[in-house]
Amino acid sequence: MIESPLLKHMSGYIGGKWVDADSGDTFAVMNPANGKELAQVPRMGEAETRRAIAAAKGALQMRPDREVCREWLEDIAQALIDEKTEVGRILCLEHGKPWKEAEGEAAYAAGFFSNCAKNIDALAPHKLDERPRDCKWTTHYRPIGVSGLITPWNFPIGMIAKKLAPALAAGCPVVIKPASETPLTMIALFTLIHERLELPEGMVNLVMGSASEIGGALCDSPDVPMLSFTGSTEVGINLIENTASQVKKLALELGGNAPFIVFEDADLDAAADNLIANKFRGSGQTCVCANRIYAHADVADAFVEKVVSRVKSMNVGDGMDEKTDMGPLINKAGFNKVRDHLKDALDHGAQLEAGKHPDDLDAEDGLFFPPTVISGVTHEMACTREETFGPLVPVVRFDRDEQAIEFGNKTEFGLAAYVFTKNKERAREVIANLRFGHVGLNTGTGPTPEAPFGGMKLSGIGREGGTEGLFEYVEAQTVPRSKN
Ligand code: NAP
């Protein structure tokens, strides 16, 4: 079982107090690297969520001013920086990603709090220079109210930071539900908040357990005008349907199917290095991981060779081992999905360039999936149509720029895309025609706290990060004032 000074309470948190499930029920959190149990945490449901919403509603009356909110944000950022090694250790144990990568995620999370602190004055009221209708006009940014924040397991601290930072900047109390695979990092964050900050009781609340009960209570409650969710498109659509009658505001960060396009004039070594860094982060389980690789026919073989040589030097293993480059997949379902995509591609004629044959891969032997490269991939294969969410690199050839654009856009998703070319004119044209919220040019980098990030099409609604992300938790109120 896990031990940590940040996990003194294996509990939820409501109204400023650590609490267990009403029923006393718990569920197990497992280490995907060895299948051992790390902890038991409370299995909460509807009743606890309703109490958390009521506590948050009480905190809404506090109306903290911007300076107070700024201090909260700075204190959380500092706490995460101070404790990034321990937060990273907990994250590594429950998620599986290498400890250093997990520590980096804690620092990345801190960046969202400090960036919101730095830019919080953007939420100050502002007056119009003009005087239409013979009035003075002022726009105020009012907190939208109690916000439900639901996060996935692939960035246990990064994803909550993107939501909690702008919510606190706006003065919105929150009810948080972490993914059931990774609640421990969230408990660690709550420990830091509990020990280091003096937040009003009910400002931050943590419930974990039944997704349908907790999600249902957040959707049903008229006291929760805002839901921010990161996860699958399927659940995102569910939330749209379940909140429609209340016209709730939704911020949705959903699935991706990122194209990574390598033109014949690209620096192939740089493209291969960027692909490795992008694709195998979190074992390929990130929404911005390249899912489909398009290489121009003139360089496709050379590019595959470069990727394969890099893949062969990667170490796969327990994230606690400092030699590990890539950890296990999160669970058996995730492992089987990657194996099924690999099998389907090989059955349809793709060639295995690196990795193991699917018949030699079994989740019962452990969740470590080798980095795998396949060539000769076509759009008939499931790995180009669905998000694989694992370390599979499928390479498709293309011949013309228009075809690269057409192939890139051949998806209902629109989150991230990558373009590698030295030709600026071509880059401008291709990027302008790709319907993705984030397009890296000669880089495989994902989002950063300083810039807005979010999806087009089925990848979501709204933006996180940047000044745009600050405005997700406020509503503009316009006040025209007559001279009389
Ligand atoms: P998921 O199954 O949709 O779960 C995400 C969160 O929603 C978890 O906390 C889950 O709880 C909860 N949930 C499940 N059913 C719910 C319901 N009916 N009502 C309310 N909440 C519910 O997704 P995942 O497998 O954790 O994450 C992988 C997906 O997230 C991928 O598609 C990935 O692309 C996407 N993602 C997108 C972004 C982005 O920024 N766009 C970032 C990261 C991940 P339980 O854990 O208890 O089931």
Boltz pocket constraint, residues with backbone or C-beta under 6 A from the ligand:
constraints:
  - pocket:
      binder: B
      contacts: [[A, 150], [A, 151], [A, 152], [A, 153], [A, 154], [A, 155], [A, 177], [A, 178], [A, 179], [A, 180], [A, 181], [A, 209], [A, 210], [A, 211], [A, 212], [A, 214], [A, 215], [A, 216], [A, 230], [A, 231], [A, 232], [A, 233], [A, 235], [A, 236], [A, 238], [A, 252], [A, 253], [A, 254], [A, 255], [A, 256], [A, 286], [A, 287], [A, 387], [A, 415], [A, 455], [A, 459], [A, 460]]
      max_distance: 6.0
